[in-house]
Amino acid sequence: MTKVKISGFPAEPFSRVAVVMQGVEGFCAMPRLIRFIIVRMAIGFLIGSVVGSIVWTTGFAESAGSLGGVGGYVAQGLFIFAFGDTIALGYLGTALMMESD
């Protein structure tokens, strides 16, 4: 079996995979796709977290203030996370839809 060097990876652990996948278009494009997904999810989560923090601090969700202590912090974290992950998935979906490549 011939060893095939994939850019960025050592030849030994991936030699069998590279020989099997040799000639399959898109094999080397997968890391680019994963980077695209991670970057878009991170940007969307950052935007959503900022919006969630602004909504929380403006007093939109005052009912969680009565929880007091740790419960208030947990409620705040869940509220911000809920905004963050929702906006992240929306941002990723929009980016995938708008991608022209």
Secondary structure in CASP SS format (residue, H / E / C, confidence):
PFRMAT SS
TARGET T0000
AUTHOR 0000-0000-0000
METHOD secondary structure of the structure
MODEL  1
M C 1.00
T C 1.00
K C 1.00
V C 1.00
K C 1.00
I C 1.00
S C 1.00
G C 1.00
F C 1.00
P C 1.00
A H 1.00
E H 1.00
P H 1.00
F H 1.00
S H 1.00
R H 1.00
V H 1.00
A H 1.00
V H 1.00
V H 1.00
M H 1.00
Q C 1.00
G C 1.00
V C 1.00
E C 1.00
G C 1.00
F C 1.00
C C 1.00
A C 1.00
M H 1.00
P H 1.00
R H 1.00
L H 1.00
I H 1.00
R H 1.00
F H 1.00
I H 1.00
I H 1.00
V H 1.00
R H 1.00
M H 1.00
A H 1.00
I H 1.00
G H 1.00
F H 1.00
L H 1.00
I H 1.00
G H 1.00
S H 1.00
V H 1.00
V H 1.00
G H 1.00
S H 1.00
I H 1.00
V H 1.00
W H 1.00
T H 1.00
T C 1.00
G C 1.00
F C 1.00
A C 1.00
E H 1.00
S H 1.00
A H 1.00
G H 1.00
S H 1.00
L H 1.00
G C 1.00
G H 1.00
V H 1.00
G H 1.00
G H 1.00
Y H 1.00
V H 1.00
A H 1.00
Q H 1.00
G H 1.00
L H 1.00
F H 1.00
I H 1.00
F H 1.00
A H 1.00
F H 1.00
G H 1.00
D H 1.00
T H 1.00
I H 1.00
A H 1.00
L H 1.00
G H 1.00
Y H 1.00
L H 1.00
G H 1.00
T H 1.00
A H 1.00
L H 1.00
M H 1.00
M H 1.00
E C 1.00
S C 1.00
D C 1.00
END
